[in-house]
Amino acid sequence: MSLPMSFEREVLEYQTVWEFLKKIKMESVFEDLKAAEATYDCLKFMIPEDVRDTIRKVGPRAKFRERILRMQRTEFGSIKHTRTLEYKTKIWTNLLIALLRD
């Protein structure tokens, strides 16, 4: 009996994520990425907010963010994230909320 193709593809995708994490010595965030359904292809488009929402602990999150930025520049070339109006509004709203709390 063979496994469904989607299951085999999922195993391969997460194996690729695991290999990448081993390469950058960040295996500790694997479960967080898997729970967020972040495949290797997703990594190249992650923005700071995605990393914040995906990795709970600050220390590993900061290290991962630095390493993912380096990976985005080197392995995927210069990927520029499109800043939509919705995204910019979210940033300003979060900034204002933070300022009002202080």
Buried (B, 14 or more C-beta within 10 A) or exposed (E): EEEEEEEEEBEEBBEBBBEBBEEBEBEBBBEBBBEBEBBBEBBEEBEEEBBEEBBEEEEBBEBBBEBBEEBBEEEEEEEEEEEEEEEEEEEEEEEEEEEEEE
